[in-house]
Amino acid sequence: MEQTRYPLIERDPEVMNGKPVIKDTRLTVELILERLADGYTVEQLLDNYPRLTREGILAVLDYAAGLAHAEAERAERAAS
């Protein structure tokens, strides 16, 4: 995936073992998605993680949607 499409998501081998994180935080995409799946609201996330922003949460969702889209395209190509 093109990194510039997700300016608020970054990967750095020195931060969280290279997992994608919200820029300028150590909050991984995985953590935010897990919390949302567990039923946390956006407001609860913002209250629990002071460095997190609403824009960061939206960036995580956009990034996850991009991954799902890329996976669907791979599956489609494999089925052809």
Distance bins in CASP14 RR format, pairs under 12 A and 6 or more apart:
PFRMAT RR
TARGET T0000
AUTHOR 0000-0000-0000
RMODE 2
METHOD distances of the structure
MODEL  1
1 9 0 0 0 0 1 0 0 0 0 0 0
1 11 0 0 0 0 0 1 0 0 0 0 0
1 20 0 0 0 0 1 0 0 0 0 0 0
1 29 0 0 0 0 0 1 0 0 0 0 0
1 62 0 0 0 0 0 1 0 0 0 0 0
1 63 1 0 0 1 0 0 0 0 0 0 0
1 64 0 0 0 0 0 1 0 0 0 0 0
1 65 0 0 0 0 0 1 0 0 0 0 0
1 66 1 0 0 1 0 0 0 0 0 0 0
1 67 1 0 0 1 0 0 0 0 0 0 0
1 68 0 0 0 0 0 1 0 0 0 0 0
1 69 0 0 0 0 1 0 0 0 0 0 0
1 70 1 0 0 1 0 0 0 0 0 0 0
1 71 0 0 0 0 0 1 0 0 0 0 0
1 73 0 0 0 0 0 1 0 0 0 0 0
2 9 0 0 0 0 0 1 0 0 0 0 0
2 63 0 0 0 0 0 1 0 0 0 0 0
2 66 0 0 0 0 0 1 0 0 0 0 0
2 70 0 0 0 0 0 1 0 0 0 0 0
3 9 0 0 0 0 1 0 0 0 0 0 0
3 10 1 0 0 1 0 0 0 0 0 0 0
3 11 0 0 0 0 1 0 0 0 0 0 0
3 12 0 0 0 0 0 1 0 0 0 0 0
3 20 0 0 0 0 0 1 0 0 0 0 0
3 23 0 0 0 0 0 1 0 0 0 0 0
3 63 0 0 0 0 0 1 0 0 0 0 0
4 10 0 0 0 0 0 1 0 0 0 0 0
5 59 0 0 0 0 0 1 0 0 0 0 0
5 62 0 0 0 0 1 0 0 0 0 0 0
5 63 0 0 0 0 1 0 0 0 0 0 0
5 65 0 0 0 0 0 1 0 0 0 0 0
5 66 0 0 0 0 1 0 0 0 0 0 0
5 67 0 0 0 0 0 1 0 0 0 0 0
5 69 0 0 0 0 0 1 0 0 0 0 0
5 70 0 0 0 0 0 1 0 0 0 0 0
6 20 0 0 0 0 1 0 0 0 0 0 0
6 21 0 0 0 0 0 1 0 0 0 0 0
6 22 0 0 0 0 0 1 0 0 0 0 0
6 23 0 0 0 0 1 0 0 0 0 0 0
6 29 0 0 0 0 1 0 0 0 0 0 0
6 55 0 0 0 0 0 1 0 0 0 0 0
6 56 0 0 0 0 0 1 0 0 0 0 0
6 58 0 0 0 0 0 1 0 0 0 0 0
6 59 1 0 0 1 0 0 0 0 0 0 0
6 60 0 0 0 0 1 0 0 0 0 0 0
6 61 0 0 0 0 0 1 0 0 0 0 0
6 62 1 0 0 1 0 0 0 0 0 0 0
6 63 1 0 1 0 0 0 0 0 0 0 0
6 64 0 0 0 0 0 1 0 0 0 0 0
6 65 0 0 0 0 0 1 0 0 0 0 0
6 66 0 0 0 0 1 0 0 0 0 0 0
6 67 0 0 0 0 0 1 0 0 0 0 0
7 22 0 0 0 0 0 1 0 0 0 0 0
7 23 1 0 0 1 0 0 0 0 0 0 0
7 24 0 0 0 0 0 1 0 0 0 0 0
7 55 0 0 0 0 0 1 0 0 0 0 0
7 56 0 0 0 0 0 1 0 0 0 0 0
7 58 0 0 0 0 0 1 0 0 0 0 0
7 59 1 0 0 1 0 0 0 0 0 0 0
7 62 0 0 0 0 0 1 0 0 0 0 0
7 63 0 0 0 0 0 1 0 0 0 0 0
8 20 0 0 0 0 0 1 0 0 0 0 0
8 21 0 0 0 0 1 0 0 0 0 0 0
8 22 1 0 0 1 0 0 0 0 0 0 0
8 23 1 0 1 0 0 0 0 0 0 0 0
8 24 0 0 0 0 1 0 0 0 0 0 0
8 25 0 0 0 0 1 0 0 0 0 0 0
8 27 0 0 0 0 0 1 0 0 0 0 0
8 29 0 0 0 0 0 1 0 0 0 0 0
8 32 0 0 0 0 0 1 0 0 0 0 0
8 52 0 0 0 0 0 1 0 0 0 0 0
8 53 0 0 0 0 1 0 0 0 0 0 0
8 54 0 0 0 0 0 1 0 0 0 0 0
8 55 1 0 0 1 0 0 0 0 0 0 0
8 56 1 0 1 0 0 0 0 0 0 0 0
8 57 0 0 0 0 1 0 0 0 0 0 0
8 58 0 0 0 0 1 0 0 0 0 0 0
8 59 1 1 0 0 0 0 0 0 0 0 0
8 60 0 0 0 0 1 0 0 0 0 0 0
8 61 0 0 0 0 0 1 0 0 0 0 0
8 62 0 0 0 0 1 0 0 0 0 0 0
8 63 0 0 0 0 1 0 0 0 0 0 0
9 15 0 0 0 0 0 1 0 0 0 0 0
9 18 0 0 0 0 0 1 0 0 0 0 0
9 19 0 0 0 0 0 1 0 0 0 0 0
9 20 1 0 1 0 0 0 0 0 0 0 0
9 21 1 0 0 1 0 0 0 0 0 0 0
9 22 1 0 0 1 0 0 0 0 0 0 0
9 23 1 0 0 1 0 0 0 0 0 0 0
9 24 0 0 0 0 0 1 0 0 0 0 0
9 25 0 0 0 0 0 1 0 0 0 0 0
9 27 0 0 0 0 0 1 0 0 0 0 0
9 28 0 0 0 0 1 0 0 0 0 0 0
9 29 1 0 0 1 0 0 0 0 0 0 0
9 30 0 0 0 0 0 1 0 0 0 0 0
9 32 0 0 0 0 0 1 0 0 0 0 0
9 33 0 0 0 0 0 1 0 0 0 0 0
9 55 0 0 0 0 0 1 0 0 0 0 0
9 56 0 0 0 0 1 0 0 0 0 0 0
9 57 0 0 0 0 0 1 0 0 0 0 0
9 58 0 0 0 0 0 1 0 0 0 0 0
9 59 1 0 1 0 0 0 0 0 0 0 0
9 60 1 0 0 1 0 0 0 0 0 0 0
9 61 0 0 0 0 0 1 0 0 0 0 0
9 62 0 0 0 0 1 0 0 0 0 0 0
9 63 1 0 1 0 0 0 0 0 0 0 0
9 64 0 0 0 0 1 0 0 0 0 0 0
9 65 0 0 0 0 0 1 0 0 0 0 0
9 66 0 0 0 0 0 1 0 0 0 0 0
9 67 0 0 0 0 0 1 0 0 0 0 0
10 16 0 0 0 0 0 1 0 0 0 0 0
10 18 0 0 0 0 1 0 0 0 0 0 0
10 19 0 0 0 0 0 1 0 0 0 0 0
10 20 1 0 0 1 0 0 0 0 0 0 0
10 21 1 0 0 1 0 0 0 0 0 0 0
10 22 0 0 0 0 1 0 0 0 0 0 0
10 23 1 0 1 0 0 0 0 0 0 0 0
10 24 0 0 0 0 1 0 0 0 0 0 0
10 25 0 0 0 0 1 0 0 0 0 0 0
10 26 0 0 0 0 0 1 0 0 0 0 0
10 27 0 0 0 0 0 1 0 0 0 0 0
10 28 0 0 0 0 0 1 0 0 0 0 0
10 29 0 0 0 0 0 1 0 0 0 0 0
10 56 0 0 0 0 0 1 0 0 0 0 0
10 59 0 0 0 0 0 1 0 0 0 0 0
10 63 0 0 0 0 0 1 0 0 0 0 0
11 17 0 0 0 0 1 0 0 0 0 0 0
11 18 1 0 1 0 0 0 0 0 0 0 0
11 19 1 0 0 1 0 0 0 0 0 0 0
11 20 1 0 1 0 0 0 0 0 0 0 0
11 21 1 0 0 1 0 0 0 0 0 0 0
11 22 0 0 0 0 0 1 0 0 0 0 0
11 23 0 0 0 0 0 1 0 0 0 0 0
11 28 0 0 0 0 0 1 0 0 0 0 0
11 29 0 0 0 0 1 0 0 0 0 0 0
11 63 0 0 0 0 0 1 0 0 0 0 0
12 18 1 0 0 1 0 0 0 0 0 0 0
12 19 0 0 0 0 1 0 0 0 0 0 0
12 20 0 0 0 0 1 0 0 0 0 0 0
12 21 1 0 0 1 0 0 0 0 0 0 0
12 23 0 0 0 0 1 0 0 0 0 0 0
12 24 0 0 0 0 0 1 0 0 0 0 0
12 25 0 0 0 0 0 1 0 0 0 0 0
12 26 0 0 0 0 0 1 0 0 0 0 0
12 28 0 0 0 0 0 1 0 0 0 0 0
13 19 0 0 0 0 1 0 0 0 0 0 0
13 20 0 0 0 0 0 1 0 0 0 0 0
13 21 0 0 0 0 0 1 0 0 0 0 0
14 21 0 0 0 0 0 1 0 0 0 0 0
14 26 0 0 0 0 0 1 0 0 0 0 0
15 21 1 0 1 0 0 0 0 0 0 0 0
15 22 0 0 0 0 0 1 0 0 0 0 0
15 23 0 0 0 0 0 1 0 0 0 0 0
15 24 0 0 0 0 1 0 0 0 0 0 0
15 25 0 0 0 0 1 0 0 0 0 0 0
15 26 1 0 0 1 0 0 0 0 0 0 0
15 27 0 0 0 0 0 1 0 0 0 0 0
15 28 0 0 0 0 1 0 0 0 0 0 0
16 22 0 0 0 0 0 1 0 0 0 0 0
16 25 0 0 0 0 1 0 0 0 0 0 0
16 26 1 0 1 0 0 0 0 0 0 0 0
16 27 0 0 0 0 1 0 0 0 0 0 0
16 28 1 0 1 0 0 0 0 0 0 0 0
16 29 0 0 0 0 1 0 0 0 0 0 0
16 30 0 0 0 0 1 0 0 0 0 0 0
16 31 0 0 0 0 1 0 0 0 0 0 0
17 26 0 0 0 0 0 1 0 0 0 0 0
17 28 0 0 0 0 1 0 0 0 0 0 0
17 30 0 0 0 0 0 1 0 0 0 0 0
18 26 0 0 0 0 0 1 0 0 0 0 0
18 28 0 0 0 0 1 0 0 0 0 0 0
18 29 0 0 0 0 0 1 0 0 0 0 0
18 30 0 0 0 0 0 1 0 0 0 0 0
19 25 0 0 0 0 0 1 0 0 0 0 0
19 26 0 0 0 0 1 0 0 0 0 0 0
19 27 0 0 0 0 0 1 0 0 0 0 0
19 28 1 0 1 0 0 0 0 0 0 0 0
19 29 1 0 0 1 0 0 0 0 0 0 0
19 30 1 0 0 1 0 0 0 0 0 0 0
19 31 0 0 0 0 1 0 0 0 0 0 0
19 32 0 0 0 0 0 1 0 0 0 0 0
19 33 0 0 0 0 0 1 0 0 0 0 0
19 60 0 0 0 0 0 1 0 0 0 0 0
19 63 0 0 0 0 0 1 0 0 0 0 0
20 26 0 0 0 0 0 1 0 0 0 0 0
20 27 0 0 0 0 0 1 0 0 0 0 0
20 28 1 0 0 1 0 0 0 0 0 0 0
20 29 1 0 1 0 0 0 0 0 0 0 0
20 30 1 0 0 1 0 0 0 0 0 0 0
20 31 0 0 0 0 0 1 0 0 0 0 0
20 32 0 0 0 0 0 1 0 0 0 0 0
20 33 0 0 0 0 0 1 0 0 0 0 0
20 56 0 0 0 0 0 1 0 0 0 0 0
20 59 0 0 0 0 1 0 0 0 0 0 0
20 60 0 0 0 0 1 0 0 0 0 0 0
20 62 0 0 0 0 0 1 0 0 0 0 0
20 63 1 0 0 1 0 0 0 0 0 0 0
20 64 0 0 0 0 1 0 0 0 0 0 0
20 66 0 0 0 0 0 1 0 0 0 0 0
20 67 0 0 0 0 1 0 0 0 0 0 0
21 27 1 0 1 0 0 0 0 0 0 0 0
21 28 1 0 1 0 0 0 0 0 0 0 0
21 29 1 0 0 1 0 0 0 0 0 0 0
21 30 0 0 0 0 1 0 0 0 0 0 0
21 31 0 0 0 0 1 0 0 0 0 0 0
21 32 0 0 0 0 1 0 0 0 0 0 0
21 49 0 0 0 0 0 1 0 0 0 0 0
21 51 0 0 0 0 0 1 0 0 0 0 0
21 52 0 0 0 0 0 1 0 0 0 0 0
21 56 0 0 0 0 0 1 0 0 0 0 0
21 59 0 0 0 0 0 1 0 0 0 0 0
21 60 0 0 0 0 1 0 0 0 0 0 0
21 63 0 0 0 0 0 1 0 0 0 0 0
22 28 0 0 0 0 1 0 0 0 0 0 0
22 29 1 0 0 1 0 0 0 0 0 0 0
22 30 0 0 0 0 0 1 0 0 0 0 0
22 31 0 0 0 0 1 0 0 0 0 0 0
22 32 1 0 0 1 0 0 0 0 0 0 0
22 33 0 0 0 0 0 1 0 0 0 0 0
22 45 0 0 0 0 0 1 0 0 0 0 0
22 49 0 0 0 0 1 0 0 0 0 0 0
22 51 0 0 0 0 1 0 0 0 0 0 0
22 52 1 0 0 1 0 0 0 0 0 0 0
22 53 0 0 0 0 1 0 0 0 0 0 0
22 54 0 0 0 0 0 1 0 0 0 0 0
22 55 0 0 0 0 1 0 0 0 0 0 0
22 56 1 0 1 0 0 0 0 0 0 0 0
22 57 0 0 0 0 1 0 0 0 0 0 0
22 58 0 0 0 0 0 1 0 0 0 0 0
22 59 1 0 0 1 0 0 0 0 0 0 0
22 60 1 0 0 1 0 0 0 0 0 0 0
22 61 0 0 0 0 0 1 0 0 0 0 0
22 62 0 0 0 0 0 1 0 0 0 0 0
22 63 0 0 0 0 1 0 0 0 0 0 0
23 29 0 0 0 0 0 1 0 0 0 0 0
23 51 0 0 0 0 0 1 0 0 0 0 0
23 52 0 0 0 0 0 1 0 0 0 0 0
23 53 0 0 0 0 0 1 0 0 0 0 0
23 55 0 0 0 0 0 1 0 0 0 0 0
23 56 0 0 0 0 1 0 0 0 0 0 0
23 59 0 0 0 0 1 0 0 0 0 0 0
23 60 0 0 0 0 0 1 0 0 0 0 0
23 63 0 0 0 0 0 1 0 0 0 0 0
24 51 1 0 0 1 0 0 0 0 0 0 0
24 52 0 0 0 0 0 1 0 0 0 0 0
24 53 0 0 0 0 1 0 0 0 0 0 0
24 55 0 0 0 0 0 1 0 0 0 0 0
24 56 0 0 0 0 0 1 0 0 0 0 0
24 59 0 0 0 0 0 1 0 0 0 0 0
25 31 0 0 0 0 1 0 0 0 0 0 0
25 32 0 0 0 0 1 0 0 0 0 0 0
25 45 0 0 0 0 0 1 0 0 0 0 0
25 49 1 0 0 1 0 0 0 0 0 0 0
25 50 0 0 0 0 1 0 0 0 0 0 0
25 51 1 0 1 0 0 0 0 0 0 0 0
25 52 1 0 0 1 0 0 0 0 0 0 0
25 53 0 0 0 0 1 0 0 0 0 0 0
25 55 0 0 0 0 0 1 0 0 0 0 0
25 56 0 0 0 0 1 0 0 0 0 0 0
25 57 0 0 0 0 0 1 0 0 0 0 0
25 59 0 0 0 0 0 1 0 0 0 0 0
25 60 0 0 0 0 0 1 0 0 0 0 0
26 32 0 0 0 0 0 1 0 0 0 0 0
26 49 0 0 0 0 1 0 0 0 0 0 0
26 51 0 0 0 0 1 0 0 0 0 0 0
26 52 0 0 0 0 0 1 0 0 0 0 0
27 33 0 0 0 0 0 1 0 0 0 0 0
27 34 0 0 0 0 0 1 0 0 0 0 0
27 35 0 0 0 0 1 0 0 0 0 0 0
27 45 0 0 0 0 1 0 0 0 0 0 0
27 46 0 0 0 0 0 1 0 0 0 0 0
27 48 0 0 0 0 0 1 0 0 0 0 0
27 49 1 0 0 1 0 0 0 0 0 0 0
27 50 0 0 0 0 0 1 0 0 0 0 0
27 51 1 0 0 1 0 0 0 0 0 0 0
27 52 1 0 1 0 0 0 0 0 0 0 0
27 53 0 0 0 0 0 1 0 0 0 0 0
27 56 0 0 0 0 1 0 0 0 0 0 0
27 57 0 0 0 0 1 0 0 0 0 0 0
27 59 0 0 0 0 0 1 0 0 0 0 0
27 60 0 0 0 0 1 0 0 0 0 0 0
28 34 0 0 0 0 1 0 0 0 0 0 0
28 35 0 0 0 0 0 1 0 0 0 0 0
28 49 0 0 0 0 0 1 0 0 0 0 0
28 52 0 0 0 0 0 1 0 0 0 0 0
28 60 0 0 0 0 1 0 0 0 0 0 0
28 63 0 0 0 0 0 1 0 0 0 0 0
28 64 0 0 0 0 0 1 0 0 0 0 0
29 35 0 0 0 0 0 1 0 0 0 0 0
29 36 0 0 0 0 0 1 0 0 0 0 0
29 52 0 0 0 0 0 1 0 0 0 0 0
29 56 0 0 0 0 1 0 0 0 0 0 0
29 57 0 0 0 0 0 1 0 0 0 0 0
29 59 0 0 0 0 1 0 0 0 0 0 0
29 60 1 0 1 0 0 0 0 0 0 0 0
29 61 0 0 0 0 1 0 0 0 0 0 0
29 62 0 0 0 0 0 1 0 0 0 0 0
29 63 1 0 1 0 0 0 0 0 0 0 0
29 64 1 0 0 1 0 0 0 0 0 0 0
29 65 0 0 0 0 0 1 0 0 0 0 0
29 66 0 0 0 0 0 1 0 0 0 0 0
29 67 0 0 0 0 1 0 0 0 0 0 0
30 36 0 0 0 0 0 1 0 0 0 0 0
30 37 0 0 0 0 0 1 0 0 0 0 0
30 60 0 0 0 0 1 0 0 0 0 0 0
30 63 0 0 0 0 0 1 0 0 0 0 0
30 64 0 0 0 0 1 0 0 0 0 0 0
30 67 0 0 0 0 0 1 0 0 0 0 0
31 37 0 0 0 0 0 1 0 0 0 0 0
31 38 0 0 0 0 0 1 0 0 0 0 0
31 40 0 0 0 0 0 1 0 0 0 0 0
31 45 0 0 0 0 1 0 0 0 0 0 0
31 48 0 0 0 0 0 1 0 0 0 0 0
31 49 0 0 0 0 1 0 0 0 0 0 0
31 52 0 0 0 0 1 0 0 0 0 0 0
31 57 0 0 0 0 0 1 0 0 0 0 0
31 60 0 0 0 0 1 0 0 0 0 0 0
32 38 0 0 0 0 0 1 0 0 0 0 0
32 39 0 0 0 0 0 1 0 0 0 0 0
32 40 0 0 0 0 1 0 0 0 0 0 0
32 42 0 0 0 0 0 1 0 0 0 0 0
32 44 0 0 0 0 0 1 0 0 0 0 0
32 45 1 0 0 1 0 0 0 0 0 0 0
32 46 0 0 0 0 0 1 0 0 0 0 0
32 48 0 0 0 0 0 1 0 0 0 0 0
32 49 0 0 0 0 1 0 0 0 0 0 0
32 51 0 0 0 0 0 1 0 0 0 0 0
32 52 1 0 0 1 0 0 0 0 0 0 0
32 53 0 0 0 0 0 1 0 0 0 0 0
32 54 0 0 0 0 0 1 0 0 0 0 0
32 56 0 0 0 0 1 0 0 0 0 0 0
32 57 1 0 0 1 0 0 0 0 0 0 0
32 58 0 0 0 0 0 1 0 0 0 0 0
32 59 0 0 0 0 1 0 0 0 0 0 0
32 60 1 0 1 0 0 0 0 0 0 0 0
32 61 0 0 0 0 1 0 0 0 0 0 0
32 62 0 0 0 0 0 1 0 0 0 0 0
32 63 0 0 0 0 1 0 0 0 0 0 0
32 64 0 0 0 0 1 0 0 0 0 0 0
33 39 0 0 0 0 0 1 0 0 0 0 0
33 40 0 0 0 0 0 1 0 0 0 0 0
33 45 0 0 0 0 0 1 0 0 0 0 0
33 57 0 0 0 0 1 0 0 0 0 0 0
33 59 0 0 0 0 0 1 0 0 0 0 0
33 60 1 0 0 1 0 0 0 0 0 0 0
33 61 0 0 0 0 1 0 0 0 0 0 0
33 62 0 0 0 0 0 1 0 0 0 0 0
33 63 0 0 0 0 1 0 0 0 0 0 0
33 64 1 0 1 0 0 0 0 0 0 0 0
33 65 0 0 0 0 0 1 0 0 0 0 0
33 67 0 0 0 0 0 1 0 0 0 0 0
33 68 0 0 0 0 0 1 0 0 0 0 0
34 40 0 0 0 0 1 0 0 0 0 0 0
34 45 0 0 0 0 0 1 0 0 0 0 0
34 60 0 0 0 0 0 1 0 0 0 0 0
34 64 0 0 0 0 0 1 0 0 0 0 0
35 41 0 0 0 0 1 0 0 0 0 0 0
35 42 0 0 0 0 0 1 0 0 0 0 0
35 44 1 0 0 1 0 0 0 0 0 0 0
35 45 1 0 1 0 0 0 0 0 0 0 0
35 46 0 0 0 0 0 1 0 0 0 0 0
35 47 0 0 0 0 0 1 0 0 0 0 0
35 48 0 0 0 0 1 0 0 0 0 0 0
35 49 0 0 0 0 1 0 0 0 0 0 0
35 52 0 0 0 0 1 0 0 0 0 0 0
35 57 0 0 0 0 1 0 0 0 0 0 0
35 60 0 0 0 0 1 0 0 0 0 0 0
36 42 0 0 0 0 1 0 0 0 0 0 0
36 44 0 0 0 0 1 0 0 0 0 0 0
36 45 1 0 0 1 0 0 0 0 0 0 0
36 52 0 0 0 0 0 1 0 0 0 0 0
36 57 1 0 0 1 0 0 0 0 0 0 0
36 58 0 0 0 0 0 1 0 0 0 0 0
36 60 0 0 0 0 1 0 0 0 0 0 0
36 61 0 0 0 0 1 0 0 0 0 0 0
36 64 0 0 0 0 1 0 0 0 0 0 0
37 45 0 0 0 0 0 1 0 0 0 0 0
37 60 0 0 0 0 0 1 0 0 0 0 0
37 61 0 0 0 0 0 1 0 0 0 0 0
37 64 0 0 0 0 0 1 0 0 0 0 0
38 44 0 0 0 0 1 0 0 0 0 0 0
38 45 0 0 0 0 0 1 0 0 0 0 0
38 48 0 0 0 0 0 1 0 0 0 0 0
39 45 0 0 0 0 1 0 0 0 0 0 0
40 46 0 0 0 0 1 0 0 0 0 0 0
40 47 0 0 0 0 1 0 0 0 0 0 0
40 48 1 0 0 1 0 0 0 0 0 0 0
40 49 0 0 0 0 1 0 0 0 0 0 0
40 52 0 0 0 0 0 1 0 0 0 0 0
40 57 0 0 0 0 0 1 0 0 0 0 0
41 47 0 0 0 0 1 0 0 0 0 0 0
41 48 0 0 0 0 0 1 0 0 0 0 0
41 54 0 0 0 0 0 1 0 0 0 0 0
41 57 0 0 0 0 0 1 0 0 0 0 0
42 48 0 0 0 0 0 1 0 0 0 0 0
42 49 0 0 0 0 0 1 0 0 0 0 0
42 52 0 0 0 0 1 0 0 0 0 0 0
42 53 0 0 0 0 0 1 0 0 0 0 0
42 54 1 0 0 1 0 0 0 0 0 0 0
42 55 0 0 0 0 0 1 0 0 0 0 0
42 56 0 0 0 0 0 1 0 0 0 0 0
42 57 1 0 1 0 0 0 0 0 0 0 0
42 58 0 0 0 0 1 0 0 0 0 0 0
42 60 0 0 0 0 0 1 0 0 0 0 0
42 61 0 0 0 0 0 1 0 0 0 0 0
43 49 0 0 0 0 0 1 0 0 0 0 0
43 52 0 0 0 0 0 1 0 0 0 0 0
43 54 0 0 0 0 1 0 0 0 0 0 0
43 57 0 0 0 0 0 1 0 0 0 0 0
44 52 0 0 0 0 0 1 0 0 0 0 0
44 57 0 0 0 0 0 1 0 0 0 0 0
45 51 0 0 0 0 0 1 0 0 0 0 0
45 52 1 0 1 0 0 0 0 0 0 0 0
45 53 0 0 0 0 1 0 0 0 0 0 0
45 54 0 0 0 0 1 0 0 0 0 0 0
45 56 0 0 0 0 1 0 0 0 0 0 0
45 57 1 0 0 1 0 0 0 0 0 0 0
45 58 0 0 0 0 0 1 0 0 0 0 0
45 60 0 0 0 0 1 0 0 0 0 0 0
45 61 0 0 0 0 0 1 0 0 0 0 0
46 52 1 0 1 0 0 0 0 0 0 0 0
46 53 1 0 0 1 0 0 0 0 0 0 0
46 54 1 0 0 1 0 0 0 0 0 0 0
46 55 0 0 0 0 0 1 0 0 0 0 0
46 56 0 0 0 0 1 0 0 0 0 0 0
46 57 1 0 0 1 0 0 0 0 0 0 0
46 58 0 0 0 0 0 1 0 0 0 0 0
48 57 0 0 0 0 0 1 0 0 0 0 0
49 56 0 0 0 0 0 1 0 0 0 0 0
49 57 0 0 0 0 1 0 0 0 0 0 0
49 60 0 0 0 0 0 1 0 0 0 0 0
51 57 0 0 0 0 0 1 0 0 0 0 0
52 58 0 0 0 0 0 1 0 0 0 0 0
52 59 0 0 0 0 0 1 0 0 0 0 0
52 60 0 0 0 0 1 0 0 0 0 0 0
53 59 0 0 0 0 1 0 0 0 0 0 0
53 60 0 0 0 0 0 1 0 0 0 0 0
54 60 0 0 0 0 0 1 0 0 0 0 0
54 61 0 0 0 0 0 1 0 0 0 0 0
55 61 0 0 0 0 0 1 0 0 0 0 0
55 62 0 0 0 0 0 1 0 0 0 0 0
56 62 0 0 0 0 1 0 0 0 0 0 0
56 63 0 0 0 0 1 0 0 0 0 0 0
57 63 0 0 0 0 0 1 0 0 0 0 0
57 64 0 0 0 0 0 1 0 0 0 0 0
58 64 0 0 0 0 0 1 0 0 0 0 0
58 65 0 0 0 0 0 1 0 0 0 0 0
59 65 0 0 0 0 0 1 0 0 0 0 0
59 66 0 0 0 0 0 1 0 0 0 0 0
60 66 0 0 0 0 0 1 0 0 0 0 0
60 67 0 0 0 0 0 1 0 0 0 0 0
61 67 0 0 0 0 0 1 0 0 0 0 0
61 68 0 0 0 0 0 1 0 0 0 0 0
62 68 0 0 0 0 0 1 0 0 0 0 0
62 69 0 0 0 0 0 1 0 0 0 0 0
63 69 0 0 0 0 0 1 0 0 0 0 0
63 70 0 0 0 0 0 1 0 0 0 0 0
64 70 0 0 0 0 0 1 0 0 0 0 0
64 71 0 0 0 0 0 1 0 0 0 0 0
65 71 0 0 0 0 0 1 0 0 0 0 0
65 72 0 0 0 0 0 1 0 0 0 0 0
66 72 0 0 0 0 1 0 0 0 0 0 0
66 73 0 0 0 0 1 0 0 0 0 0 0
66 74 0 0 0 0 0 1 0 0 0 0 0
67 73 0 0 0 0 0 1 0 0 0 0 0
67 74 0 0 0 0 0 1 0 0 0 0 0
68 74 0 0 0 0 0 1 0 0 0 0 0
68 75 0 0 0 0 0 1 0 0 0 0 0
69 75 0 0 0 0 0 1 0 0 0 0 0
69 76 0 0 0 0 0 1 0 0 0 0 0
70 76 0 0 0 0 0 1 0 0 0 0 0
70 77 0 0 0 0 0 1 0 0 0 0 0
71 77 0 0 0 0 0 1 0 0 0 0 0
71 78 0 0 0 0 0 1 0 0 0 0 0
72 78 0 0 0 0 0 1 0 0 0 0 0
72 79 0 0 0 0 0 1 0 0 0 0 0
73 79 0 0 0 0 0 1 0 0 0 0 0
73 80 0 0 0 0 0 1 0 0 0 0 0
74 80 0 0 0 0 0 1 0 0 0 0 0
END
